[in-house]
Each structure stands twice: as C-alpha cells, then as structure tokens.
C-alpha cells in the first residue's frame, strides 16, 4: 500500500539518483577515448568507464542520503502505524 506521500518521496529519491548518475562516467569516457587511440587499446575505455560509473554510484549514494532516509523513516512510521491499528 503506497500513498501519495510515499510516492512523492520515492520520486524524489529516483530523481536525485538519476540526476547524479552520468557525470563521472562521461568524464571518464571522454578522457579514455584519446588514450585508447594513442595506445591502440580498449583498456582505457574499460577502466576509466568503470571508474566513472563507480564514482557516479558513490556520489549518488551520498548525495541522495537525505531523501533515502526520509523515505525509510516514513515507511517505518507508516509500518508502525499499521501494526498499531492491527493490534487494536
């Protein structure tokens, strides 16, 4: 059961993660293309692309922590309220 408040919080988390999930990957690939051409290898694309993706995941995790915590707190509060209602 999701209500409008929970949907809003989920959308906020989704939007926050989506906003921050591309910058470092693009930078890594932008640096890797000239290196790959120079060394005639795909290794820079692989390593810098993966490093950028890892940085994107890390920054998305840390940047959106407040939104995730708000969603978790809301879910815990709603869950506790449902349990109280069932016990009565």
C-alpha positions, 0 to 999 in steps of 0.5 A: 500500500503506497500513498501519495506521500510515499510516492512523492518521496520515492520520486524524489529519491529516483530523481536525485539518483538519476540526476547524479548518475552520468557525470563521472562516467562521461568524464571518464569516457571522454578522457579514455577515448584519446588514450585508447587511440594513442595506445591502440587499446580498449583498456582505457575505455574499460577502466576509466568507464568503470571508474566513472560509473563507480564514482557516479554510484558513490556520489549518488549514494551520498548525495541522495542520503537525505531523501533515502532516509526520509523515505525509510523513516516514513515507511517505518512510521507508516509500518508502525502505524499499521501494526498499531491499528492491527493490534487494536 
